[in-house]
Amino acid sequence: MPQATELLDLAFTVNGEPVQLAVSPFSSLLDVLRENLELTGAKRGCGEGECGACSVLLNGKVVNSCLVLAAECAGADVLTIEGLTRAERLHPLQEAFVQHGAVQCGYCTPGMVMAAYGLLLENPSPSEAEVCRALEGNLCRCTGYRKIIDAVLAATNGGPPHD
Amino acid sequence: MLKTVPKTYQSPRTVEEAVQAVSQTGAAILAGGTDLMPRWSRNLSPRPAALVDLKRIEQLRGVKLVDGVVRIGACTLMSELEADPLIRAAAPILAQAASRVACPQIRNRATLGGNLCNASPAADTAVPLLILDATLEVASPRSDGVAMREIPVAEFFHGPGRTALQPGEVLTSIRFNPLASGTFSAWDKFGTRPAMEIAVVSVGVVLALARGEVTQARVAYGSVAPVPLRGRKAETVLLGQPMRGEIIDRCVAAARDEISPISDVRASQDYRREIVAVMLRRMLENAASH
């Protein structure tokens, strides 16, 4: 099979910082975040859009970064879990995860937080059912859903979750 | 080969550019990528020599009502469809099906056109579009540019992963007439969990009743045949008849008869037949008590 060898110039914004780099046409956004930009918060779980561990926001919408080609992100605005923390201070949503013990092994946590963050951007005071629906694409294999849902609901009760 | 394919990743801005790019040797269309990318990572499909990304073509995005007809750009997202006020009013079954595709992350990427062109027998949006009698608008390459042609959705699916599209063609939009107000419509899919589920089966119904008799009947099924299937026999049973127990029994029997499900890892053939019968019966009883 013909395999592409050329590199594409890609300019986009990651966590508010402009980024410019050369990427292979078939590199996923997840690959570029983790390997090129050393942002290892987004995790590779299944690599095919089933688990949500690689969730990031692309132009304000939650997506699986393993299913997005980096090449498609020209001009886009990407937010990863690293971008939620300001001056070493956790985002209130992250704080709620800590306070509610909504973290066990931690592998799913960045994806859970980003999916919840995506929900709160569109719906600042979701019902429990809406929280569950927003997290339906994020798997936790430590069976920690109850605490995760509590954490997201707590973050909404504490007022607007954004800076 | 790479000589005739100047760039591996291309993002045309117009349908004409897209058709030209897709007509290149070894080119493949990229829409949402939610079906393509897993196939590459599992090595089920080779990576194409050129990838033509349709998402930056403005004309292929969004929902419009033109002269009373609903027209949806092929690259409109599932998340856009589920929230769109026009779709929710004119075709609630399509909004509902879009809202049940996978999960938010997928719905923010997956497109209506991609769901159709991937041609899975389980495609969630195929059953609503079959019962809406949708027409697909396709741009075809011509020596002097591009010509448009139309394909009724019932003729679009040729088998798992196979469609009526010819090489170089691009699905541009999907159009249908809004359901008349007062029309009964229902769609549902069955699986072991509500989210992230490939339908074990799906069923959709559109019915119009006047003076107790069925004046319009459309039925369709997913995951029960090599292609999403219109239920012509079930429809024939209903047309012109009163919606009562005996007719419903005959309609459900016709449905069992006209589907040809397979047994696979998700369900057996018998189980699929049984679930279709149960789902269709519930929908018809609902319509009768409407």
Interface residues (C-beta under 8 A of the other chain):
Chain A: M1 P2 Q3 A4 E6 L8 P25 F26 S28 G47 E48 G49 E50 G52 S55 L58 K61 V62 V63 N64 C66 L67 V68 L69 A71 E72 A74 A115 G118 L119 R133 A134 E136 G137 N138
Chain B: M1 L2 V5 K7 T8 Y9 S11 G26 L30 G33 T34 M37 P38 W40 S41 R42 P46 R47 A49 L51 D53 K55 S79 A102 C103 P104 Q105 I106 N108 R109 P194 A195 M196
